[in-house]
Amino acid sequence: MGTPRSEIVPVALEPKIQRMALAANPPTPVDAAEQRQLIEAIKAKLVERDAVLVVHYYVDELLQSLADQTGGRVSDSLDMAAFGQAHPARTLVVCGVRFMGETAKILSPEKTVIMPDLGAECSLDLSCPIEEFSAFCDEHPERTVVVYANTSAAVKARADWVVTSSNALEIVSHLKAQGEKILWGPDKHLGRYIQRKTGADMLLWQGSCVVHDEFSANKLAELKAQHPEAEVLVHPESPEAVVNMADVVGSTTQLIKAAAASEANTLIVATDRGIFHKMREAVPGKTLIEAPTGGRSVSCVACAHCPWMAMNGLTNLLAALEDPASHEVSVDPKIIPKAAQSIQRMLDFSRSRGIVGKPSG
């Protein structure tokens, strides 16, 4: 098995990402009456713009409910990409973070792709600048470049494969069986998990998620002692010590399915708390407990919620639909074909293995 590269990301970059996360501003909360008005206005604009909502599990539950009500999709990044590509709407409204909007545009360059806030970043994306990552790839030309979906369009264009947490194990196992050596980026925790599970020869970029990296194994052990009957569900972007305490490790969609399949009545969940909306719908009679973080994180005290996902709200969603030009996602046309190739390779593989549904229409 290959030895992970111990230090790739410059030390100075991590504090910068933390500062950016702290500076992320969510929309101003609105009262119930204004919520109803905003929702009705958004529904009308979706019809007027021939638009569909494509929403990640981690955003506000009001947006998740609105997507369900209007024929949109609430899902993980893999299914969001597939749904947006297959849907006939001329406008895709992506509620999530910027790489998700870019992915939608890469797969559907002929469509208008808008987001409530174009400033919604991702720490994994930020931790993997194209210049430095490309230089790393150039140092190891013999390796197949596999990147997590949480990356910029430029990084995807540099890659041979794009993966998500739903299909990374299967794709890396497939590549290992073909004798490929892997250069992986950017999430070090997911990379190490895949490396352990597959035995693949992998060099790892040293990025991490500002949310999942905060989960505390010591505090999780204390919580498990308080709830010995509970099962622990963990996203593989979490630190190795936390992953090792899990009963189930998986993507957001996989964790929701695991919650429904579990015989336990109490579940401790280590991922962004936004998942609880759909998880509660799947298991309304079970007790769901947030896994503890190490303390004050980038977004709050002892909680797990992405500050950039929190930037999606009803007010800026309506603003995007009213003025799409100011909220439109753009990707350099020169890199779209290569980025689309690595993403499409992932989608085709996933569809062939039943990991994501066949395109419809």
Buried (B, 14 or more C-beta within 10 A) or exposed (E): EBEBBEEBBEEEBBEEBBEBBEEBEBBEEBEEEEBEEBBEBBBEBBEEBEBBBBBBBBBBBBBBBBBBEBEBBBBBBBBBBBBBBBBEBEBBBBBBBBBBBBBBBBBBEEBBBBBBBBBBBBBBBBBBBBEBBBEBBEEBEEBBBBBBBBBBBBBBBBBBBBBBBBBBBBBBBBBBEEEBBBBBBBBBBBBBBBBBBBEBBBBBBBBBBBBBBBBBBEBBEEBBEEBEEBBBBBBBBBBEEBBEBBBBBBBBBBBBBBBEEBEBEBBBBBBBBBBBBBBBBBBEEBEBBBBBBBEEBBBEEBBBBBBBBBBBBBBBBBBBBBEBEEBBBEBEEEBBEBBBBBBBBBBEBBBEEEBBEEEEE
